[in-house]
Amino acid sequence: MGKFNGKVAVVTGGTSGIGLATAQQFAKEGAHVFITGRRQSELDAAVKLIGKNVTGIQGDISKLEDLDKLYEAVKQEKGHLDILFANAGIGSMLPLGQITEEHYYKIFDVNVKGTIFTVQKALPLFPNNVGSIILTGSTAGSIGDPAFSVYGASKAAIRQLIRNWILDLKGTEIRVNVLSPGFVHTPAYDDLFGAELANVLEHAKTVTPLGRVGTVVEIANAVMFLASNESSYINGIELFVDGGTAQI
């Protein structure tokens, strides 16, 4: 038997990288997983790769009507939700002095607004007020990085949100935690760093106490823990899966 047999999970941003690896793990462990992505072609490819126990819903989490479509599909197909991995997010780099209003809104609309409503709209689907919600944070929310101030601020906001939400949810059995990856080579890194990627990854090795870059499977394994009954008394934490980067 799989660890999540009979469970229903939602993974936003589930078409590549951490989200895809996590969705694969959920499906492998017996959960039915709903994944979201903005691009239909990538969503179709991810669904095909996962193979079973999966439903793909195209949408952008910064658009509330797309979130409504997602949760209506969950309600119609499965009737409830047990696990939410609010993973979708974006990042781009601009140093102070070059920050634009467009840059600010693009990042905060997805990373903060999108996460808030991803969680809020999911709440009615948790049966008997029992479930696990995991949000993707980042070490960038705790340490400084050049040209990453707006992104870092959006991830720091994610951490602060759950400090309040666990109080709003007091009296329920819905747990909310943040998982903050360190350096993990995902397709988003290719887009963000381009020709500088090799240099960035080499730098990552030198500043990470474990001396290497993490893998998406290592992040997914941590999500599995926070989603499972093994973490039943863990609530409101930020779990760094970063090889020690944010701890020094």
Secondary structure, DSSP 8 states (H G I E B T S, - for coil): --TTTT-EEEETT-SSHHHHHHHHHHHHTT-EEEEEES-HHHHHHHHHHH-SSEEEEE--TTSHHHHHHHHHHHHHHTS--SEEEE---------TTS--HHHHHHHHIIIIIIHHHHHHHHGGGSGGGEEEEEEE--GGGTS--TT-HHHHHHHHHHHHHHHHHHHHTTTSEEEEEEEEE-SB--HHHHHHHGGGHHHHHHHHHHHSTTSS-B-HHHHHHHHHHHHSGGGTT--S-EEEESTTGGG-
